[in-house]
Amino acid sequence: MKENAYFDNAATTWPKPESVYRFMDSFFRSHGVNPGRSGGLLAVEAEQMITATRSMLAQFFGFESHSSRVIFTLNGTDALNLAMRGLLSRGDHMIVTRVEHNAVLRPANHFERDMEVGVTRVVVSGAGYVDPDAIRKAIKADTKLIVINHASNVIGTVQPLEDVAQIARDAGIPLVVDSAQTAGVIPIDMTSLGIGVLTFTGHKGLFGPMGIGGMIVSDSVDLAPQRFGGTGVDSLSHFQPEGYPHKLEAGTVSLPGIAGLHAAQLWFRELGAELARASQIDADDVLCCRLAVQHIHAVELSHLKRIEARLNTFAKVRIVGQALDTARVATLSFTVDGITAQQVADQFDADHQVCVRAGLQCAPLVHVDANTADGGGTVRLSPGFFTDEEDMQQLLCALDDVLA
């Protein structure tokens, strides 16, 4: 039995590709200086790595404009806060959904209380999907922002992003997309969809470390900066520079975190190149990344379907939501009659060394709507690309032991 069979990849993917660990360590040892703050060779090379990472991420997300509009932040939550606050003024109206993470819900609540921003929280179907027409009907004359969680971190449902993006474009309203659960798992073509701001976190499907995230800001959107300070350029100016990325990046960026994203992007390309060679496909870097993402998604869903099939054999188990095979990520939540979610998770951990997530998963309205909030939430299972057969057998044994 493994010391830890890990099934909490919706929170953080683990382990990372070995090349990510190696590059982070070696680059920080060899170039651990302040990038862009001097003319020395080490600082220049560190800045070159950061610039290259911006370019790779722009390509990865189908962003066809200048990569200087790829902004690095502390994490996905930080990016969402900066994006929403940078687009809203007192008295505006915004639209969110009830499947959002607290990274969106809590800022919206604060805007509503502190800035008199009107907030419409669009309901979802019993299966967990947003009706795009409900978003259309929620638009008002003073609507300045639509925010949508591409995939639920509780029930795994992937929202109809193309339809929602079309509605936002037709109305001339910026769409902010939270890709925390889909970046690196489902291909996203930001420019073709017309997304206003795409936010991402490094430590999940992008296989980077914690403490790094970011956003890509389209040419059609101009965010007001929320942080002010040193940038290494135009130091005589009394105010934050107007040019991207310095307009939105104040202070020293996370060099180790960006190095991790850099190495992970190279890993995606290498994985895709292997898949292309096996299929005798002539693929450039963009296609290699797409092939890798599609392969990762397929592998994760194959694990999830086995888990779901086993859960369906237990009469007292209820799987929350009805995620469609054509629009889901490898995350599901369930409850067990007569046992709290925390008890199930504790038994998995103590008796079988299986790591899962119990509770409300920072998405309270999903649980309110599913009638699981008062009971302490759900047990969430999220296999990952590096889940192997030994992990699966350990989990399946735990399900049989605890749930039977």
matplotlib code that plots the C-alpha trace (Angstrom):
import matplotlib.pyplot as plt

x = [0.0, 1.3, 2.1, -0.3, -2.8, -3.6, -7.1, -7.3, -5.9, -8.8, -7.1, -3.5, -2.0, 0.5, 3.1, 4.4, 6.5, 10.0, 11.3, 9.4, 11.2, 14.6, 14.3, 12.9, 15.8, 18.5, 17.3, 16.8, 20.3, 21.9, 19.7, 18.2, 18.5, 16.0, 14.9, 14.6, 16.3, 19.8, 21.8, 23.8, 23.8, 22.0, 19.2, 18.8, 18.6, 16.1, 14.0, 14.3, 13.0, 10.0, 9.3, 9.5, 7.1, 4.6, 4.9, 4.4, 1.3, -0.2, 0.2, -1.1, -4.3, -4.8, -4.1, -3.0, -2.1, 1.1, 2.3, 3.1, -0.6, 0.1, 0.2, 1.7, -0.1, 0.1, -2.5, -5.8, -7.7, -5.4, -5.9, -9.7, -9.6, -7.4, -9.5, -12.9, -11.8, -10.1, -13.3, -15.9, -16.8, -19.2, -22.8, -22.1, -23.8, -22.1, -23.2, -21.8, -23.1, -24.0, -21.3, -18.5, -15.7, -15.3, -12.5, -15.4, -18.3, -16.5, -15.2, -18.7, -20.1, -17.6, -18.3, -22.0, -21.6, -18.8, -19.2, -23.0, -22.3, -25.4, -24.8, -26.9, -26.1, -27.4, -28.8, -27.8, -29.7, -30.0, -27.2, -25.0, -25.0, -25.6, -28.2, -26.6, -30.0, -30.3, -27.1, -28.5, -31.7, -29.6, -27.9, -28.9, -28.1, -25.4, -23.9, -20.1, -18.9, -19.8, -17.7, -18.0, -16.3, -15.3, -15.6, -17.0, -14.4, -17.1, -19.1, -16.8, -19.4, -17.9, -20.0, -20.9, -18.2, -18.6, -22.3, -21.7, -18.8, -21.0, -23.6, -20.9, -19.5, -23.0, -23.6, -20.2, -19.6, -16.2, -16.2, -13.8, -13.2, -11.9, -10.0, -8.7, -10.2, -9.7, -6.3, -4.2, -7.1, -9.4, -8.1, -9.1, -8.8, -9.0, -9.0, -11.4, -13.9, -13.5, -12.7, -12.0, -9.8, -8.7, -7.4, -5.4, -3.5, -0.2, -0.6, -3.4, -3.7, -0.8, 1.5, 3.4, 4.1, 1.9, 2.2, 2.0, -1.0, -1.9, -4.3, -4.4, -6.0, -7.4, -6.8, -10.5, -10.2, -8.1, -7.8, -7.3, -4.2, -4.9, -1.3, 1.4, 5.1, 8.4, 8.6, 12.2, 11.2, 10.4, 11.3, 11.1, 7.3, 5.2, 2.6, 2.3, 3.5, 0.7, 2.3, 1.7, 2.7, 4.1, 0.8, -0.5, 2.7, 4.2, 7.2, 9.3, 7.6, 8.0, 11.0, 10.8, 7.1, 7.4, 10.4, 8.0, 5.4, 8.1, 9.3, 5.7, 5.0, 8.0, 6.7, 3.4, 5.2, 7.3, 4.3, 2.4, 5.4, 5.6, 1.9, 2.3, 5.1, 3.2, 0.3, 2.5, 1.2, 3.3, 2.7, 4.0, 4.3, 0.7, -0.7, 1.6, 0.2, -3.3, -2.6, -1.1, -4.1, -6.6, -4.6, -4.4, -8.2, -8.8, -6.6, -8.2, -11.7, -10.9, -9.9, -13.1, -15.4, -14.0, -14.5, -18.0, -19.0, -17.9, -19.7, -22.9, -22.9, -23.5, -27.2, -26.5, -24.2, -25.5, -23.3, -24.0, -24.8, -25.2, -22.1, -22.2, -19.4, -19.1, -18.7, -16.9, -13.5, -12.3, -13.9, -17.0, -18.6, -20.7, -22.5, -23.2, -26.4, -25.6, -22.0, -20.7, -18.3, -15.6, -15.9, -15.6, -12.5, -11.0, -11.4, -10.0, -6.9, -6.4, -7.2, -6.2, -3.8, -6.1, -6.2, -9.5, -11.3, -14.3, -16.4, -17.8, -14.7, -14.9, -18.0, -20.8, -23.7, -23.2, -23.8, -26.7, -28.4, -27.6, -28.9, -25.5, -24.4, -26.1, -24.7, -21.1, -20.7, -19.5, -16.6, -14.7, -12.6, -10.3, -7.8, -5.0, -2.8, -0.2, -2.7, -1.6, -3.2, -1.8, -3.5, -6.8, -6.7, -6.0, -9.0, -11.4, -10.5, -11.1, -14.5, -15.5, -14.3, -15.8, -18.9, -20.1]
y = [0.0, 3.5, 5.9, 8.3, 7.6, 11.1, 12.0, 15.8, 17.1, 19.6, 21.4, 21.0, 18.6, 16.3, 15.2, 17.5, 16.4, 15.7, 18.3, 21.0, 20.2, 20.1, 23.3, 25.3, 24.2, 24.7, 28.0, 29.5, 28.4, 29.8, 32.9, 33.7, 37.5, 40.3, 40.1, 43.3, 45.4, 45.7, 45.3, 42.4, 39.2, 37.1, 39.6, 39.9, 36.1, 35.8, 38.4, 36.5, 33.4, 35.4, 36.9, 33.5, 32.1, 34.9, 34.0, 30.3, 30.9, 33.2, 30.5, 27.9, 29.8, 30.8, 34.5, 36.1, 39.6, 40.7, 38.4, 41.5, 41.3, 38.0, 39.2, 37.2, 37.3, 35.5, 32.9, 32.6, 34.2, 37.2, 37.5, 37.4, 40.1, 42.3, 41.7, 42.3, 45.3, 46.8, 46.7, 47.8, 51.2, 52.2, 51.5, 49.2, 45.9, 42.5, 38.9, 35.8, 32.3, 30.1, 27.6, 30.0, 29.5, 31.9, 33.5, 35.1, 35.0, 36.8, 39.7, 40.1, 40.2, 42.8, 44.9, 44.6, 45.8, 48.3, 49.7, 49.4, 47.1, 45.2, 41.5, 39.0, 35.4, 33.2, 29.8, 26.6, 23.5, 20.5, 18.8, 21.8, 23.7, 27.4, 28.3, 30.9, 32.5, 33.1, 35.2, 37.1, 37.9, 39.1, 41.8, 45.4, 48.8, 49.2, 45.7, 46.1, 42.6, 38.9, 36.3, 32.6, 29.6, 27.5, 24.3, 23.6, 22.5, 20.6, 18.6, 18.9, 20.4, 22.4, 25.4, 26.3, 28.9, 29.5, 30.5, 32.7, 34.4, 35.1, 36.7, 38.9, 40.0, 40.8, 43.0, 44.6, 43.4, 42.1, 38.4, 37.2, 33.5, 31.6, 28.7, 27.3, 23.8, 23.7, 25.3, 22.4, 20.1, 21.6, 23.6, 27.3, 29.6, 33.0, 35.2, 33.1, 33.1, 36.8, 36.4, 39.7, 38.4, 34.8, 34.1, 31.0, 29.4, 27.7, 24.8, 22.8, 21.7, 23.8, 21.6, 24.5, 25.3, 27.1, 30.9, 31.7, 32.6, 35.1, 36.6, 37.4, 40.7, 41.1, 44.3, 45.1, 45.4, 47.9, 47.1, 49.9, 49.0, 48.0, 47.9, 50.5, 50.3, 49.5, 48.0, 48.5, 50.9, 54.6, 55.1, 58.9, 58.6, 59.5, 57.0, 53.4, 52.9, 52.7, 49.9, 46.2, 44.2, 46.8, 48.5, 45.6, 44.1, 46.0, 44.7, 41.7, 38.7, 35.1, 34.0, 30.4, 30.2, 31.5, 29.1, 26.3, 27.4, 27.7, 24.1, 22.8, 24.5, 22.7, 19.5, 20.0, 20.5, 17.4, 15.2, 16.5, 15.9, 12.2, 11.8, 13.4, 11.1, 8.1, 9.2, 10.3, 13.9, 16.9, 19.2, 22.6, 23.7, 24.9, 21.7, 19.7, 21.5, 20.9, 17.2, 17.0, 18.7, 16.5, 13.4, 14.5, 15.1, 11.6, 9.9, 11.7, 10.9, 7.3, 7.1, 9.1, 6.8, 3.7, 5.5, 6.6, 3.1, 1.8, 4.5, 3.6, 0.2, 1.6, 2.2, 4.8, 6.9, 10.0, 11.6, 15.3, 16.8, 15.0, 15.9, 15.0, 13.0, 15.6, 18.5, 17.6, 17.5, 14.6, 15.8, 14.5, 14.8, 12.4, 12.0, 8.8, 8.3, 8.0, 9.1, 12.6, 13.6, 14.3, 10.9, 9.2, 11.3, 10.6, 6.8, 7.0, 8.7, 6.8, 3.3, 3.4, 6.3, 7.8, 11.6, 13.2, 16.5, 16.8, 19.8, 22.7, 23.0, 26.9, 26.9, 27.3, 28.0, 24.8, 23.0, 25.2, 24.4, 20.7, 20.5, 19.4, 22.5, 21.7, 18.2, 19.4, 19.2, 16.3, 14.0, 15.1, 12.8, 14.2, 11.8, 13.3, 12.5, 10.9, 8.7, 5.1, 1.7, 1.3, 4.5, 3.3, 0.0, 1.6, 4.0, 1.2, -0.9, 2.1, 2.7, -1.0, -1.0, 2.3, 2.6, -1.1]
z = [0.0, -0.9, 1.9, 0.2, -2.6, -3.7, -5.0, -4.3, -7.6, -7.9, -5.0, -6.2, -8.7, -7.1, -8.0, -10.6, -13.6, -12.5, -14.9, -13.1, -9.8, -11.5, -13.4, -10.5, -8.3, -10.9, -12.3, -8.8, -7.9, -11.1, -11.7, -8.3, -8.8, -9.2, -12.9, -14.9, -12.1, -13.5, -16.7, -15.4, -17.4, -14.7, -14.4, -18.1, -18.5, -15.7, -17.4, -20.7, -19.0, -17.7, -21.1, -22.7, -20.2, -21.0, -24.7, -24.1, -21.9, -24.5, -27.1, -24.7, -24.2, -27.8, -27.1, -30.4, -29.1, -27.5, -24.6, -22.5, -21.6, -19.7, -16.1, -13.2, -9.8, -6.5, -7.5, -9.3, -6.4, -6.6, -10.4, -10.0, -7.4, -9.5, -12.6, -11.0, -9.0, -12.1, -14.1, -11.5, -10.1, -7.4, -8.4, -11.3, -11.9, -12.3, -13.1, -11.5, -11.1, -8.1, -9.0, -8.4, -6.0, -3.1, -5.1, -7.0, -4.5, -1.6, -3.7, -5.2, -1.7, -0.7, -3.8, -3.1, 0.6, 0.2, -3.3, -3.8, -6.8, -7.9, -8.1, -9.9, -9.0, -11.8, -10.8, -12.4, -13.4, -11.1, -13.1, -12.4, -15.7, -16.4, -19.0, -21.2, -21.7, -18.0, -18.2, -21.2, -19.2, -16.2, -18.2, -17.3, -18.7, -16.0, -16.2, -16.5, -15.9, -16.3, -14.4, -14.9, -13.5, -16.5, -14.4, -11.0, -8.4, -6.5, -9.2, -12.2, -14.6, -17.5, -18.5, -22.1, -22.4, -26.1, -25.7, -22.7, -24.4, -27.4, -25.2, -23.5, -26.9, -28.3, -25.2, -25.2, -21.6, -20.5, -19.6, -16.9, -17.0, -14.0, -15.5, -12.2, -12.9, -16.7, -17.5, -18.7, -18.8, -21.5, -24.4, -24.3, -27.3, -25.7, -28.8, -30.9, -27.9, -27.3, -23.6, -21.9, -19.0, -18.5, -15.0, -14.1, -11.2, -11.5, -9.0, -10.6, -14.2, -15.3, -13.1, -11.6, -8.0, -5.5, -5.1, -8.8, -11.0, -13.5, -16.0, -19.7, -20.5, -24.0, -26.1, -25.7, -21.9, -19.9, -16.3, -13.7, -11.6, -8.0, -6.8, -7.1, -6.6, -8.2, -11.7, -12.7, -15.5, -15.6, -11.9, -12.2, -12.9, -9.9, -11.0, -12.1, -15.8, -18.3, -20.4, -19.8, -17.9, -15.6, -15.3, -13.3, -11.8, -8.9, -7.0, -7.6, -9.3, -8.1, -10.1, -8.8, -9.5, -13.0, -13.6, -12.5, -15.1, -17.7, -17.1, -17.1, -20.4, -21.9, -20.4, -22.1, -25.4, -25.0, -24.0, -27.0, -29.3, -28.1, -28.8, -32.3, -33.2, -32.1, -34.3, -37.1, -36.9, -37.9, -35.0, -34.0, -30.4, -30.2, -31.5, -29.3, -26.2, -27.4, -27.9, -24.4, -22.8, -24.6, -23.6, -19.9, -19.9, -21.3, -18.8, -15.9, -17.1, -17.5, -13.8, -12.8, -14.7, -12.8, -9.6, -10.5, -11.5, -8.1, -6.2, -8.1, -6.6, -3.1, -2.3, 0.4, -1.9, -3.7, -6.3, -6.4, -9.8, -13.1, -15.0, -18.7, -20.1, -22.9, -20.5, -17.3, -15.6, -13.4, -10.2, -8.4, -5.0, -3.1, 0.2, 2.2, 4.2, 7.9, 7.7, 7.5, 4.7, 7.2, 8.8, 5.4, 4.6, 8.0, 7.5, 4.0, 5.4, 8.7, 7.5, 3.8, 3.3, 0.7, 0.5, -0.5, 0.3, 2.6, 3.3, 1.2, -1.0, -0.8, -3.1, -0.6, -3.0, -4.8, -1.5, -0.6, -3.9, -3.6, 0.1, 1.3, 3.2, 6.5, 6.6, 6.3, 2.5, 0.4, -0.1, -3.2, -5.4, -8.1, -9.7, -11.8, -14.7, -12.5, -10.7, -11.3, -11.0, -7.4, -6.4, -8.0, -6.3, -3.0, -3.4, -4.6, -1.6, 0.6, -1.0, -0.5, 3.1, 4.3, 2.3, 2.5]

ax = plt.figure().add_subplot(projection="3d")
ax.plot(x, y, z, "-o")
ax.set_aspect("equal")
plt.show()
